[in-house]
Amino acid sequence: MSFQDGILMGLNGLDQRRIEVDKKVADLQTKVEDLTKLVHTLLTVICEEADGVQSGSVPTIPGQPARGYCM
């Protein structure tokens, strides 16, 4: 094996590592997007009014502002 062959093997190893890292980043990005959707869904459920409809028909808590709190 010549010096040039060793360099090419090193570059191929780097290329392989870059491909692996790119796949890992893409996988993590997909997981982040899925978790973002889950958090959004959970926050929507938590902040939904008690009657299940965001109509404002739920009685307000005396002394509290009409907006800015969750039931």
C-alpha positions as CSV (number, residue, x, y, z in Angstrom):
1,M,0.0,0.0,0.0
2,S,1.4,3.4,-1.0
3,F,1.2,6.7,0.9
4,Q,-1.5,7.8,-1.6
5,D,-3.6,4.7,-0.9
6,G,-3.4,5.5,2.8
7,I,-4.6,9.0,2.2
8,L,-7.5,7.8,0.1
9,M,-8.5,5.3,2.8
10,G,-8.4,8.1,5.3
11,L,-10.6,10.3,3.1
12,N,-13.0,7.4,2.6
13,G,-13.2,6.9,6.4
14,L,-14.0,10.6,6.8
15,D,-16.6,10.4,4.1
16,Q,-18.2,7.4,5.8
17,R,-18.1,9.2,9.2
18,R,-19.7,12.3,7.6
19,I,-22.5,10.1,6.2
20,E,-23.1,8.5,9.6
21,V,-23.2,11.9,11.3
22,D,-25.6,13.3,8.7
23,K,-27.9,10.3,9.2
24,K,-27.8,10.8,13.0
25,V,-28.5,14.6,12.7
26,A,-31.5,13.8,10.4
27,D,-32.8,11.2,12.9
28,L,-32.5,13.7,15.8
29,Q,-34.2,16.4,13.8
30,T,-37.1,14.1,13.1
31,K,-37.4,13.3,16.8
32,V,-37.3,17.0,17.7
33,E,-40.1,17.7,15.2
34,D,-42.2,14.8,16.7
35,L,-41.6,16.0,20.2
36,T,-42.5,19.6,19.2
37,K,-45.8,18.4,17.8
38,L,-46.4,16.4,21.0
39,V,-45.7,19.4,23.3
40,H,-48.0,21.5,21.2
41,T,-50.8,18.9,21.5
42,L,-50.3,18.6,25.2
43,L,-50.4,22.4,25.7
44,T,-53.6,22.6,23.6
45,V,-55.2,19.9,25.8
46,I,-54.1,21.5,29.0
47,C,-55.3,25.0,28.0
48,E,-58.6,23.8,26.5
49,E,-61.6,25.1,28.4
50,A,-63.5,22.7,30.7
51,D,-66.5,22.4,28.4
52,G,-64.2,21.3,25.6
53,V,-65.1,24.3,23.5
54,Q,-63.0,27.5,23.4
55,S,-66.0,29.7,23.2
56,G,-65.6,31.7,26.4
57,S,-68.8,30.3,27.8
58,V,-67.1,28.9,30.9
59,P,-67.7,31.0,34.0
60,T,-64.7,33.2,35.0
61,I,-63.0,33.2,38.3
62,P,-64.0,36.3,40.3
63,G,-61.3,38.9,40.4
64,Q,-59.3,37.2,37.6
65,P,-58.7,38.8,34.2
66,A,-60.9,37.4,31.4
67,R,-57.8,36.1,29.6
68,G,-54.4,34.8,30.4
69,Y,-55.2,31.8,32.6
70,C,-56.1,28.2,31.9
71,M,-59.0,26.3,33.3
